[in-house]
Each structure stands twice: as structure tokens, then as C-alpha cells.
Amino acid sequence: MQVVKMNGLEDRVTVVHCKVEDFLPPEKVDIIVSEWMGYFLLYEGMWRSVLWARDRWLKPGGLMLPSHAEIYLAPITDPTHWLEKVDFWLGRNKEYGVDMSALSVSAWKSVCSRVGVSTLDQTQLLARENRIVRFDLASVSESDMEFVKSDFDFTCMGSGTLHGFAAWFKTSFDGPTPIILSTSPWDEPTHWEQSVMYIEEPRKIDQDAKIRGSLEIKSNSENNRFLDVFLSFSVNDSPEIRRLYRMTDRV
């Protein structure tokens, strides 16, 4: 409320302290603005409250801000992260005379069982990204956001080591001056960073290698703030690998 007063907007802005589900506006509204996006776009599930408000309060033809949201995916190389998690245990013998190398395998498996959050740059992308899904916030249903599934098909831009896959999102704000909010490695870093899924066995990749598969994102059945992410992929003609990654409070 102090910010409203300091900017002389008391005659135009009313602050109401409550959950959105408990608020009853005097009439339907022209615009709904909300910063609901979480890691991987859908983490924490705050979009549910936004859709709830939209279906009850937004006038026909009203504006949702952001207006659209998109999730992207790309294969990545990340040797620094791999070395940090594996070499830490391999190096204990040399430094302290205690062989802890057996823990390196379980440490990496732990990393490969959950969706991590990290800041990457475009040099770590092995191929151009695929768009996984695009939501129109004016019309998207709750079921559409509860479960997302899409195939992907990448052609690698050069040789390297495949350590996993990274996902990020973009949101667009329609209006007289459209605005794009991007969490892509091609753009300036944000607090959302990128959502990363590492694979247990890094793979050598040649230029023009084909990486194909599918991505499924669904709300966790026990806590709908969390995500279960199923990633299936193959490199060229190799057997398909399928993994489950969880995104919980241990981000």
C-alpha cells in the first residue's frame, strides 16, 4: 500500500490482502496480470489459481498477461558439472589417502534422478532447441497444463559429449507494445535459470548425430506443486533410454 501512496495512485489502485480464490471483485475484469511461472514453467502449480480467476472474473475478450507461454528443450554438454559430482569422490584418495570412489556412482545416479536448476550458456547446446508446447492463457484448460507430452528431434551442430537435456520457457505479453520474457540460454540469465536433466552415462556425439525421443511433464500425484518428468531418447539407431526425473523441494 505504501508503494501505491508514494506513486500517487490511491484513486486507481486498491490493494486487497487475501488468496485469489477468496477475493470477490465487484464486477468482471478487463485484464488479469500474474507472475505465476515456476522452474520448468509449471513447477509449484501457481497457474491453477490464475486459470481459476480467469474462468470466473475475466470479461469475454479480456487480456491475460502473460498471454502465451512456451517450453523448449535442447540436448546439452556440461563437463564441469559432471566433474564436480564425480571427480570430487575420485579425488579423495589422492588428497586424504581414503578411497571414496565407490560413492561417485551413487552420487551421479542421485543427480540423474531429479530435475536440477542451473545457468547454462548457448555454447553448451548441442543442437537448436525444439518447442515442446505452447499455451494460450486465454483458453488453455487445466488438464492441458496438468499433462504435457511431445516428441523431439534434434540434429547436433557439432561433436561433443551429451550429458543431458535442458528445458526453459518463454512468455509473451500481448498489447500495444508486445514484450517477451525469455529464460533461454541465448538470453540474459534470470532467477529461473534452466531446468536440467542429466543422463547416467554421458554419450559421445558426432556432428549431425540424430537425437530423437519424447518428453512428458505431469503433476505429481501426491503433491501437485511438484513435477514428474519422463524423458525418452535415442542417439542415431541406439536403443531408447527412458528415465523418470522428479522436481520437488530439493531443486
CYANA upper distance limits for C-alpha pairs under 8 A (distance plus 0.5 A):
  1 MET  CA      5 LYS  CA      6.90
  1 MET  CA     15 VAL  CA      6.89
  2 GLN  CA      6 MET  CA      6.54
  3 VAL  CA      7 ASN  CA      6.80
  4 VAL  CA      8 GLY  CA      6.81
  4 VAL  CA      9 LEU  CA      5.82
  4 VAL  CA     10 GLU  CA      6.56
  4 VAL  CA     13 VAL  CA      7.40
  5 LYS  CA      9 LEU  CA      6.56
  5 LYS  CA     10 GLU  CA      6.35
  9 LEU  CA     13 VAL  CA      6.29
 10 GLU  CA     14 THR  CA      7.48
 18 CYS  CA     22 ASP  CA      6.91
 18 CYS  CA     23 PHE  CA      7.15
 19 LYS  CA     23 PHE  CA      7.14
 20 VAL  CA     49 SER  CA      7.38
 20 VAL  CA     53 ALA  CA      7.63
 21 GLU  CA     49 SER  CA      7.55
 21 GLU  CA     52 TRP  CA      8.01
 21 GLU  CA     53 ALA  CA      7.74
 25 PRO  CA     57 TRP  CA      8.23
 27 GLU  CA     57 TRP  CA      8.01
 28 LYS  CA     56 ARG  CA      8.39
 28 LYS  CA     57 TRP  CA      5.14
 28 LYS  CA     58 LEU  CA      6.08
 28 LYS  CA     59 LYS  CA      6.08
 29 VAL  CA     57 TRP  CA      6.36
 29 VAL  CA     58 LEU  CA      5.53
 29 VAL  CA     59 LYS  CA      6.14
 29 VAL  CA     62 GLY  CA      7.87
 30 ASP  CA     58 LEU  CA      6.64
 30 ASP  CA     59 LYS  CA      6.25
 30 ASP  CA     62 GLY  CA      5.31
 30 ASP  CA     63 LEU  CA      6.79
 31 ILE  CA     58 LEU  CA      7.35
 31 ILE  CA     62 GLY  CA      6.21
 31 ILE  CA     63 LEU  CA      5.20
 31 ILE  CA     64 MET  CA      6.34
 31 ILE  CA     65 LEU  CA      7.85
 32 ILE  CA     54 ARG  CA      7.74
 32 ILE  CA     58 LEU  CA      7.66
 32 ILE  CA     63 LEU  CA      7.04
 32 ILE  CA     64 MET  CA      5.64
 32 ILE  CA     65 LEU  CA      6.60
 33 VAL  CA     64 MET  CA      6.80
 33 VAL  CA     65 LEU  CA      5.21
 33 VAL  CA     66 PRO  CA      7.33
 34 SER  CA     50 VAL  CA      7.63
 34 SER  CA     65 LEU  CA      7.07
 34 SER  CA     66 PRO  CA      7.75
 35 GLU  CA     66 PRO  CA      8.42
 36 TRP  CA     45 GLY  CA      8.48
 36 TRP  CA     46 MET  CA      5.73
 36 TRP  CA     47 TRP  CA      6.10
 36 TRP  CA     50 VAL  CA      8.03
 37 MET  CA     41 LEU  CA      5.57
 37 MET  CA     42 LEU  CA      7.00
 37 MET  CA     43 TYR  CA      8.10
 37 MET  CA     46 MET  CA      7.66
 37 MET  CA     47 TRP  CA      7.72
 38 GLY  CA     42 LEU  CA      6.10
 38 GLY  CA     43 TYR  CA      5.33
 38 GLY  CA     44 GLU  CA      6.62
 38 GLY  CA     45 GLY  CA      8.11
 38 GLY  CA     46 MET  CA      8.29
 38 GLY  CA    192 TRP  CA      7.60
 39 TYR  CA     43 TYR  CA      5.76
 39 TYR  CA     44 GLU  CA      8.49
 39 TYR  CA    117 VAL  CA      8.23
 39 TYR  CA    192 TRP  CA      6.13
 39 TYR  CA    193 GLU  CA      8.30
 39 TYR  CA    194 GLN  CA      8.07
 39 TYR  CA    195 SER  CA      7.15
 40 PHE  CA     71 ILE  CA      8.00
 40 PHE  CA    167 ALA  CA      7.00
 40 PHE  CA    168 TRP  CA      6.43
 40 PHE  CA    169 PHE  CA      7.35
 40 PHE  CA    194 GLN  CA      7.87
 40 PHE  CA    195 SER  CA      6.22
 41 LEU  CA     71 ILE  CA      7.65
 41 LEU  CA    168 TRP  CA      7.85
 41 LEU  CA    169 PHE  CA      6.58
 42 LEU  CA     46 MET  CA      8.33
 42 LEU  CA     47 TRP  CA      7.90
 42 LEU  CA    145 MET  CA      8.17
 42 LEU  CA    227 LEU  CA      8.30
 43 TYR  CA    225 ARG  CA      6.59
 43 TYR  CA    226 PHE  CA      6.40
 43 TYR  CA    227 LEU  CA      6.77
 43 TYR  CA    247 MET  CA      7.99
 44 GLU  CA    224 ASN  CA      7.93
 44 GLU  CA    225 ARG  CA      4.44
 44 GLU  CA    226 PHE  CA      6.48
 45 GLY  CA    224 ASN  CA      7.22
 45 GLY  CA    225 ARG  CA      5.47
 45 GLY  CA    226 PHE  CA      8.12
 46 MET  CA     50 VAL  CA      7.54
 46 MET  CA    225 ARG  CA      8.43
 47 TRP  CA     51 LEU  CA      6.80
 48 ARG  CA     52 TRP  CA      6.63
 48 ARG  CA    142 GLU  CA      7.49
 49 SER  CA     53 ALA  CA      6.71
 50 VAL  CA     54 ARG  CA      6.62
 51 LEU  CA     55 ASP  CA      6.60
 51 LEU  CA    137 LEU  CA      8.38
 51 LEU  CA    141 SER  CA      8.28
 51 LEU  CA    142 GLU  CA      7.80
 52 TRP  CA     56 ARG  CA      7.05
 53 ALA  CA     57 TRP  CA      6.19
 53 ALA  CA     58 LEU  CA      7.80
 54 ARG  CA     58 LEU  CA      5.51
 54 ARG  CA    138 ALA  CA      8.27
 58 LEU  CA     62 GLY  CA      6.30
 58 LEU  CA     63 LEU  CA      8.37
 63 LEU  CA     67 SER  CA      7.75
 63 LEU  CA    138 ALA  CA      7.81
 64 MET  CA    137 LEU  CA      6.85
 64 MET  CA    138 ALA  CA      6.52
 65 LEU  CA    172 SER  CA      8.37
 65 LEU  CA    173 PHE  CA      6.03
 65 LEU  CA    174 ASP  CA      7.76
 66 PRO  CA    137 LEU  CA      7.88
 66 PRO  CA    171 THR  CA      6.62
 66 PRO  CA    172 SER  CA      6.12
 66 PRO  CA    173 PHE  CA      5.17
 66 PRO  CA    174 ASP  CA      7.86
 67 SER  CA    136 ASP  CA      6.81
 67 SER  CA    137 LEU  CA      5.89
 67 SER  CA    138 ALA  CA      7.32
 67 SER  CA    171 THR  CA      7.77
 67 SER  CA    172 SER  CA      6.23
 67 SER  CA    173 PHE  CA      5.74
 67 SER  CA    174 ASP  CA      6.48
 68 HIS  CA    134 ARG  CA      7.47
 68 HIS  CA    135 PHE  CA      5.95
 68 HIS  CA    136 ASP  CA      5.20
 68 HIS  CA    137 LEU  CA      6.07
 68 HIS  CA    171 THR  CA      6.07
 68 HIS  CA    172 SER  CA      5.79
 68 HIS  CA    173 PHE  CA      7.67
 69 ALA  CA    134 ARG  CA      6.21
 69 ALA  CA    135 PHE  CA      5.64
 69 ALA  CA    136 ASP  CA      7.35
 69 ALA  CA    137 LEU  CA      7.98
 69 ALA  CA    169 PHE  CA      7.48
 69 ALA  CA    170 LYS  CA      6.23
 69 ALA  CA    171 THR  CA      4.81
 69 ALA  CA    172 SER  CA      7.01
 70 GLU  CA    131 ARG  CA      7.56
 70 GLU  CA    132 ILE  CA      7.86
 70 GLU  CA    133 VAL  CA      6.07
 70 GLU  CA    134 ARG  CA      4.86
 70 GLU  CA    135 PHE  CA      6.77
 70 GLU  CA    169 PHE  CA      5.86
 70 GLU  CA    170 LYS  CA      5.75
 70 GLU  CA    171 THR  CA      6.86
 71 ILE  CA    131 ARG  CA      6.49
 71 ILE  CA    132 ILE  CA      5.94
 71 ILE  CA    133 VAL  CA      6.02
 71 ILE  CA    134 ARG  CA      7.28
 71 ILE  CA    167 ALA  CA      7.34
 71 ILE  CA    168 TRP  CA      6.23
 71 ILE  CA    169 PHE  CA      4.91
 71 ILE  CA    170 LYS  CA      7.21
 72 TYR  CA    129 GLU  CA      6.67
 72 TYR  CA    130 ASN  CA      6.10
 72 TYR  CA    131 ARG  CA      4.91
 72 TYR  CA    132 ILE  CA      5.87
 72 TYR  CA    133 VAL  CA      7.97
 72 TYR  CA    167 ALA  CA      5.92
 72 TYR  CA    168 TRP  CA      5.88
 72 TYR  CA    169 PHE  CA      6.45
 73 LEU  CA    129 GLU  CA      5.85
 73 LEU  CA    130 ASN  CA      5.94
 73 LEU  CA    131 ARG  CA      7.00
 73 LEU  CA    132 ILE  CA      7.20
 73 LEU  CA    165 PHE  CA      7.34
 73 LEU  CA    166 ALA  CA      6.16
 73 LEU  CA    167 ALA  CA      4.93
 73 LEU  CA    168 TRP  CA      7.23
 74 ALA  CA    125 LEU  CA      7.06
 74 ALA  CA    126 LEU  CA      7.84
 74 ALA  CA    127 ALA  CA      6.85
 74 ALA  CA    128 ARG  CA      6.98
 74 ALA  CA    129 GLU  CA      5.03
 74 ALA  CA    130 ASN  CA      6.98
 74 ALA  CA    154 PHE  CA      8.24
 74 ALA  CA    165 PHE  CA      6.09
 74 ALA  CA    166 ALA  CA      6.00
 74 ALA  CA    167 ALA  CA      7.14
 75 PRO  CA    125 LEU  CA      6.52
 75 PRO  CA    126 LEU  CA      6.04
 75 PRO  CA    127 ALA  CA      6.84
 75 PRO  CA    129 GLU  CA      8.36
 75 PRO  CA    154 PHE  CA      8.43
 75 PRO  CA    162 LEU  CA      7.32
 75 PRO  CA    163 HIS  CA      8.37
 75 PRO  CA    164 GLY  CA      6.42
 75 PRO  CA    165 PHE  CA      4.79
 75 PRO  CA    166 ALA  CA      6.82
 76 ILE  CA    124 GLN  CA      5.89
 76 ILE  CA    125 LEU  CA      5.10
 76 ILE  CA    126 LEU  CA      5.81
 76 ILE  CA    127 ALA  CA      8.36
 76 ILE  CA    162 LEU  CA      6.39
 76 ILE  CA    163 HIS  CA      6.59
 76 ILE  CA    164 GLY  CA      6.03
 76 ILE  CA    165 PHE  CA      5.83
 76 ILE  CA    166 ALA  CA      7.02
 77 THR  CA    124 GLN  CA      5.70
 77 THR  CA    125 LEU  CA      7.06
 77 THR  CA    126 LEU  CA      7.23
 77 THR  CA    160 GLY  CA      7.51
 77 THR  CA    161 THR  CA      6.09
 77 THR  CA    162 LEU  CA      5.56
 77 THR  CA    163 HIS  CA      5.49
 77 THR  CA    164 GLY  CA      7.29
 78 ASP  CA     82 TRP  CA      7.07
 78 ASP  CA    124 GLN  CA      7.09
 78 ASP  CA    162 LEU  CA      8.38
 78 ASP  CA    163 HIS  CA      6.40
 78 ASP  CA    164 GLY  CA      8.39
 79 PRO  CA     83 LEU  CA      6.54
 79 PRO  CA    161 THR  CA      8.47
 79 PRO  CA    163 HIS  CA      7.88
 80 THR  CA     84 GLU  CA      6.67
 81 HIS  CA     85 LYS  CA      6.85
 82 TRP  CA     86 VAL  CA      6.56
 82 TRP  CA     87 ASP  CA      8.39
 82 TRP  CA    108 TRP  CA      8.35
 82 TRP  CA    163 HIS  CA      8.31
 83 LEU  CA     87 ASP  CA      5.49
 83 LEU  CA     88 PHE  CA      7.80
 84 GLU  CA     88 PHE  CA      6.30
 85 LYS  CA     89 TRP  CA      8.12
 85 LYS  CA    104 SER  CA      7.71
 85 LYS  CA    107 ALA  CA      7.13
 85 LYS  CA    108 TRP  CA      6.81
 86 VAL  CA     90 LEU  CA      7.08
 86 VAL  CA    104 SER  CA      5.42
 86 VAL  CA    105 VAL  CA      7.86
 86 VAL  CA    107 ALA  CA      7.58
 86 VAL  CA    108 TRP  CA      7.01
 87 ASP  CA     91 GLY  CA      6.29
 87 ASP  CA    104 SER  CA      7.90
 88 PHE  CA     92 ARG  CA      7.32
 88 PHE  CA    104 SER  CA      8.26
 89 TRP  CA    100 MET  CA      5.90
 89 TRP  CA    101 SER  CA      5.75
 89 TRP  CA    102 ALA  CA      8.40
 89 TRP  CA    103 LEU  CA      6.89
 89 TRP  CA    104 SER  CA      5.94
 90 LEU  CA     99 ASP  CA      7.95
 90 LEU  CA    100 MET  CA      6.86
 90 LEU  CA    101 SER  CA      5.16
 90 LEU  CA    104 SER  CA      7.28
 91 GLY  CA     95 GLU  CA      6.83
 91 GLY  CA    101 SER  CA      8.36
 92 ARG  CA     96 TYR  CA      6.09
 92 ARG  CA     97 GLY  CA      7.25
 92 ARG  CA     98 VAL  CA      6.39
 92 ARG  CA     99 ASP  CA      6.76
 92 ARG  CA    100 MET  CA      6.63
 92 ARG  CA    101 SER  CA      8.27
 93 ASN  CA     97 GLY  CA      4.76
 93 ASN  CA     98 VAL  CA      4.89
 93 ASN  CA     99 ASP  CA      5.04
 93 ASN  CA    100 MET  CA      7.21
 93 ASN  CA    101 SER  CA      8.47
 94 LYS  CA     98 VAL  CA      8.18
100 MET  CA    104 SER  CA      8.03
101 SER  CA    105 VAL  CA      8.37
102 ALA  CA    106 SER  CA      8.15
103 LEU  CA    107 ALA  CA      6.47
104 SER  CA    108 TRP  CA      6.74
105 VAL  CA    109 LYS  CA      6.70
106 SER  CA    110 SER  CA      6.61
107 ALA  CA    111 VAL  CA      7.02
108 TRP  CA    112 CYS  CA      6.72
108 TRP  CA    200 GLU  CA      7.39
109 LYS  CA    113 SER  CA      6.85
109 LYS  CA    200 GLU  CA      6.71
110 SER  CA    114 ARG  CA      7.78
111 VAL  CA    116 GLY  CA      8.20
111 VAL  CA    198 TYR  CA      7.50
112 CYS  CA    197 MET  CA      7.08
112 CYS  CA    198 TYR  CA      5.54
112 CYS  CA    199 ILE  CA      6.21
112 CYS  CA    200 GLU  CA      6.47
112 CYS  CA    245 TYR  CA      7.80
113 SER  CA    243 ARG  CA      8.38
113 SER  CA    244 LEU  CA      7.17
113 SER  CA    245 TYR  CA      5.47
113 SER  CA    246 ARG  CA      7.14
114 ARG  CA    197 MET  CA      7.42
114 ARG  CA    244 LEU  CA      8.31
114 ARG  CA    245 TYR  CA      4.89
114 ARG  CA    246 ARG  CA      5.07
114 ARG  CA    247 MET  CA      6.35
115 VAL  CA    195 SER  CA      6.78
115 VAL  CA    196 VAL  CA      6.07
115 VAL  CA    197 MET  CA      5.70
115 VAL  CA    198 TYR  CA      8.48
115 VAL  CA    245 TYR  CA      6.15
115 VAL  CA    246 ARG  CA      6.33
115 VAL  CA    247 MET  CA      5.71
115 VAL  CA    251 VAL  CA      7.54
116 GLY  CA    195 SER  CA      6.15
116 GLY  CA    196 VAL  CA      5.45
116 GLY  CA    197 MET  CA      6.93
116 GLY  CA    247 MET  CA      8.15
116 GLY  CA    251 VAL  CA      6.26
117 VAL  CA    192 TRP  CA      8.37
117 VAL  CA    193 GLU  CA      6.89
117 VAL  CA    194 GLN  CA      6.13
117 VAL  CA    195 SER  CA      5.19
117 VAL  CA    196 VAL  CA      6.35
117 VAL  CA    251 VAL  CA      6.97
118 SER  CA    193 GLU  CA      6.14
118 SER  CA    194 GLN  CA      5.95
118 SER  CA    195 SER  CA      7.04
118 SER  CA    196 VAL  CA      7.31
119 THR  CA    185 PRO  CA      8.02
119 THR  CA    189 PRO  CA      7.46
119 THR  CA    193 GLU  CA      5.42
119 THR  CA    194 GLN  CA      6.31
120 LEU  CA    124 GLN  CA      7.25
120 LEU  CA    185 PRO  CA      6.20
120 LEU  CA    193 GLU  CA      8.09
120 LEU  CA    194 GLN  CA      7.38
121 ASP  CA    125 LEU  CA      8.09
121 ASP  CA    185 PRO  CA      5.17
121 ASP  CA    186 TRP  CA      7.06
122 GLN  CA    185 PRO  CA      5.70
122 GLN  CA    186 TRP  CA      5.88
126 LEU  CA    156 CYS  CA      5.85
126 LEU  CA    157 MET  CA      6.42
126 LEU  CA    158 GLY  CA      7.22
126 LEU  CA    159 SER  CA      8.37
126 LEU  CA    160 GLY  CA      7.94
126 LEU  CA    162 LEU  CA      8.12
127 ALA  CA    154 PHE  CA      6.60
127 ALA  CA    155 THR  CA      6.45
127 ALA  CA    156 CYS  CA      5.05
127 ALA  CA    157 MET  CA      5.78
128 ARG  CA    154 PHE  CA      7.63
128 ARG  CA    155 THR  CA      8.26
128 ARG  CA    156 CYS  CA      8.28
128 ARG  CA    157 MET  CA      8.24
129 GLU  CA    154 PHE  CA      8.14
130 ASN  CA    152 PHE  CA      6.87
130 ASN  CA    153 ASP  CA      7.91
130 ASN  CA    154 PHE  CA      8.02
132 ILE  CA    149 LYS  CA      8.21
132 ILE  CA    150 SER  CA      6.17
132 ILE  CA    151 ASP  CA      8.00
132 ILE  CA    152 PHE  CA      7.98
132 ILE  CA    215 LEU  CA      8.36
133 VAL  CA    148 VAL  CA      7.91
133 VAL  CA    150 SER  CA      7.80
135 PHE  CA    140 VAL  CA      6.66
136 ASP  CA    140 VAL  CA      6.04
140 VAL  CA    144 ASP  CA      6.99
140 VAL  CA    145 MET  CA      8.13
141 SER  CA    145 MET  CA      7.33
142 GLU  CA    146 GLU  CA      6.60
143 SER  CA    147 PHE  CA      6.92
144 ASP  CA    148 VAL  CA      7.18
146 GLU  CA    217 ILE  CA      8.33
146 GLU  CA    218 LYS  CA      6.01
146 GLU  CA    219 SER  CA      6.10
147 PHE  CA    216 GLU  CA      7.73
147 PHE  CA    217 ILE  CA      6.20
147 PHE  CA    218 LYS  CA      4.92
147 PHE  CA    219 SER  CA      7.37
148 VAL  CA    215 LEU  CA      8.39
148 VAL  CA    216 GLU  CA      6.02
148 VAL  CA    217 ILE  CA      5.53
148 VAL  CA    218 LYS  CA      6.89
149 LYS  CA    214 SER  CA      7.64
149 LYS  CA    215 LEU  CA      6.13
149 LYS  CA    216 GLU  CA      4.83
149 LYS  CA    217 ILE  CA      6.96
150 SER  CA    214 SER  CA      6.07
150 SER  CA    215 LEU  CA      6.01
150 SER  CA    216 GLU  CA      7.19
151 ASP  CA    212 ARG  CA      8.09
151 ASP  CA    213 GLY  CA      6.18
151 ASP  CA    214 SER  CA      4.55
151 ASP  CA    215 LEU  CA      6.82
152 PHE  CA    212 ARG  CA      6.14
152 PHE  CA    213 GLY  CA      5.94
152 PHE  CA    214 SER  CA      6.15
152 PHE  CA    215 LEU  CA      8.09
153 ASP  CA    210 LYS  CA      7.61
153 ASP  CA    211 ILE  CA      6.40
153 ASP  CA    212 ARG  CA      4.97
153 ASP  CA    213 GLY  CA      7.21
154 PHE  CA    210 LYS  CA      6.18
154 PHE  CA    211 ILE  CA      5.54
154 PHE  CA    212 ARG  CA      6.73
155 THR  CA    207 GLN  CA      8.50
155 THR  CA    208 ASP  CA      5.74
155 THR  CA    209 ALA  CA      6.17
155 THR  CA    210 LYS  CA      5.35
155 THR  CA    211 ILE  CA      7.03
156 CYS  CA    205 ILE  CA      8.24
156 CYS  CA    206 ASP  CA      7.85
156 CYS  CA    207 GLN  CA      6.00
156 CYS  CA    208 ASP  CA      5.27
156 CYS  CA    209 ALA  CA      5.80
156 CYS  CA    210 LYS  CA      7.05
156 CYS  CA    211 ILE  CA      8.16
157 MET  CA    207 GLN  CA      6.15
157 MET  CA    208 ASP  CA      6.60
158 GLY  CA    205 ILE  CA      8.37
158 GLY  CA    206 ASP  CA      6.77
158 GLY  CA    207 GLN  CA      4.51
158 GLY  CA    208 ASP  CA      7.27
159 SER  CA    204 LYS  CA      8.08
159 SER  CA    205 ILE  CA      5.73
159 SER  CA    206 ASP  CA      4.66
159 SER  CA    207 GLN  CA      5.17
160 GLY  CA    204 LYS  CA      6.43
160 GLY  CA    205 ILE  CA      5.69
160 GLY  CA    206 ASP  CA      7.12
161 THR  CA    202 PRO  CA      6.87
161 THR  CA    203 ARG  CA      5.93
161 THR  CA    204 LYS  CA      4.99
161 THR  CA    205 ILE  CA      6.07
162 LEU  CA    202 PRO  CA      5.90
162 LEU  CA    203 ARG  CA      5.47
162 LEU  CA    204 LYS  CA      6.71
162 LEU  CA    205 ILE  CA      6.91
163 HIS  CA    198 TYR  CA      6.20
163 HIS  CA    199 ILE  CA      6.35
163 HIS  CA    201 GLU  CA      8.12
163 HIS  CA    202 PRO  CA      5.31
163 HIS  CA    203 ARG  CA      7.39
164 GLY  CA    196 VAL  CA      7.61
164 GLY  CA    197 MET  CA      5.95
164 GLY  CA    198 TYR  CA      4.52
164 GLY  CA    199 ILE  CA      5.58
164 GLY  CA    202 PRO  CA      8.04
165 PHE  CA    196 VAL  CA      6.29
165 PHE  CA    197 MET  CA      5.74
165 PHE  CA    198 TYR  CA      6.91
166 ALA  CA    194 GLN  CA      6.77
166 ALA  CA    195 SER  CA      6.01
166 ALA  CA    196 VAL  CA      4.91
166 ALA  CA    197 MET  CA      6.80
167 ALA  CA    194 GLN  CA      6.33
167 ALA  CA    195 SER  CA      5.57
167 ALA  CA    196 VAL  CA      6.89
168 TRP  CA    183 THR  CA      6.29
168 TRP  CA    184 SER  CA      6.31
168 TRP  CA    193 GLU  CA      8.17
168 TRP  CA    194 GLN  CA      5.74
168 TRP  CA    195 SER  CA      6.81
169 PHE  CA    182 SER  CA      6.81
169 PHE  CA    183 THR  CA      6.14
169 PHE  CA    184 SER  CA      7.28
170 LYS  CA    180 ILE  CA      7.40
170 LYS  CA    181 LEU  CA      6.09
170 LYS  CA    182 SER  CA      4.84
170 LYS  CA    183 THR  CA      6.65
170 LYS  CA    184 SER  CA      7.94
171 THR  CA    180 ILE  CA      6.31
171 THR  CA    181 LEU  CA      5.67
171 THR  CA    182 SER  CA      7.01
172 SER  CA    178 PRO  CA      7.61
172 SER  CA    179 ILE  CA      6.24
172 SER  CA    180 ILE  CA      5.00
172 SER  CA    181 LEU  CA      6.75
173 PHE  CA    178 PRO  CA      6.00
173 PHE  CA    179 ILE  CA      5.53
173 PHE  CA    180 ILE  CA      6.80
174 ASP  CA    178 PRO  CA      5.26
174 ASP  CA    179 ILE  CA      7.32
182 SER  CA    187 ASP  CA      7.27
183 THR  CA    187 ASP  CA      7.23
183 THR  CA    188 GLU  CA      8.02
183 THR  CA    189 PRO  CA      7.17
183 THR  CA    190 THR  CA      6.65
183 THR  CA    192 TRP  CA      7.22
183 THR  CA    193 GLU  CA      6.82
183 THR  CA    194 GLN  CA      7.47
184 SER  CA    188 GLU  CA      8.28
184 SER  CA    189 PRO  CA      8.27
184 SER  CA    193 GLU  CA      8.50
184 SER  CA    194 GLN  CA      7.81
185 PRO  CA    189 PRO  CA      7.63
185 PRO  CA    194 GLN  CA      8.02
189 PRO  CA    193 GLU  CA      6.72
197 MET  CA    245 TYR  CA      7.63
205 ILE  CA    209 ALA  CA      6.91
209 ALA  CA    235 VAL  CA      7.48
209 ALA  CA    236 ASN  CA      6.67
210 LYS  CA    235 VAL  CA      6.23
210 LYS  CA    236 ASN  CA      5.43
211 ILE  CA    233 PHE  CA      7.18
211 ILE  CA    234 SER  CA      6.21
211 ILE  CA    235 VAL  CA      5.12
211 ILE  CA    236 ASN  CA      6.70
212 ARG  CA    233 PHE  CA      5.95
212 ARG  CA    234 SER  CA      6.08
212 ARG  CA    235 VAL  CA      7.21
212 ARG  CA    236 ASN  CA      8.26
213 GLY  CA    231 LEU  CA      8.00
213 GLY  CA    232 SER  CA      5.62
213 GLY  CA    233 PHE  CA      4.54
213 GLY  CA    234 SER  CA      6.81
213 GLY  CA    240 GLU  CA      8.39
214 SER  CA    231 LEU  CA      6.55
214 SER  CA    232 SER  CA      5.77
214 SER  CA    233 PHE  CA      7.09
215 LEU  CA    229 VAL  CA      7.69
215 LEU  CA    230 PHE  CA      6.33
215 LEU  CA    231 LEU  CA      5.34
215 LEU  CA    232 SER  CA      7.07
216 GLU  CA    229 VAL  CA      6.08
216 GLU  CA    230 PHE  CA      5.49
216 GLU  CA    231 LEU  CA      7.06
217 ILE  CA    227 LEU  CA      7.26
217 ILE  CA    228 ASP  CA      6.50
217 ILE  CA    229 VAL  CA      5.15
217 ILE  CA    230 PHE  CA      7.11
218 LYS  CA    227 LEU  CA      6.26
218 LYS  CA    228 ASP  CA      5.88
218 LYS  CA    229 VAL  CA      6.96
219 SER  CA    223 ASN  CA      8.11
219 SER  CA    224 ASN  CA      5.62
219 SER  CA    225 ARG  CA      7.52
219 SER  CA    226 PHE  CA      6.54
219 SER  CA    227 LEU  CA      5.23
219 SER  CA    228 ASP  CA      6.60
220 ASN  CA    224 ASN  CA      5.61
220 ASN  CA    225 ARG  CA      7.76
220 ASN  CA    226 PHE  CA      5.85
220 ASN  CA    227 LEU  CA      5.57
220 ASN  CA    228 ASP  CA      6.04
225 ARG  CA    248 THR  CA      8.40
226 PHE  CA    246 ARG  CA      8.07
226 PHE  CA    247 MET  CA      6.13
226 PHE  CA    248 THR  CA      5.57
226 PHE  CA    249 ASP  CA      8.21
227 LEU  CA    246 ARG  CA      6.35
227 LEU  CA    247 MET  CA      5.48
227 LEU  CA    248 THR  CA      7.34
228 ASP  CA    244 LEU  CA      7.41
228 ASP  CA    245 TYR  CA      6.50
228 ASP  CA    246 ARG  CA      5.25
228 ASP  CA    247 MET  CA      6.90
229 VAL  CA    244 LEU  CA      6.22
229 VAL  CA    245 TYR  CA      5.52
229 VAL  CA    246 ARG  CA      6.60
229 VAL  CA    247 MET  CA      8.24
230 PHE  CA    242 ARG  CA      7.52
230 PHE  CA    243 ARG  CA      6.21
230 PHE  CA    244 LEU  CA      5.10
230 PHE  CA    245 TYR  CA      6.77
231 LEU  CA    242 ARG  CA      6.09
231 LEU  CA    243 ARG  CA      5.82
231 LEU  CA    244 LEU  CA      6.99
231 LEU  CA    245 TYR  CA      8.25
232 SER  CA    240 GLU  CA      7.05
232 SER  CA    241 ILE  CA      5.94
232 SER  CA    242 ARG  CA      4.61
232 SER  CA    243 ARG  CA      6.90
233 PHE  CA    240 GLU  CA      5.87
233 PHE  CA    241 ILE  CA      5.92
233 PHE  CA    242 ARG  CA      7.10
234 SER  CA    238 SER  CA      6.14
234 SER  CA    239 PRO  CA      6.51
234 SER  CA    240 GLU  CA      5.05
234 SER  CA    241 ILE  CA      6.78
235 VAL  CA    239 PRO  CA      8.42
235 VAL  CA    240 GLU  CA      8.43
247 MET  CA    251 VAL  CA      7.00
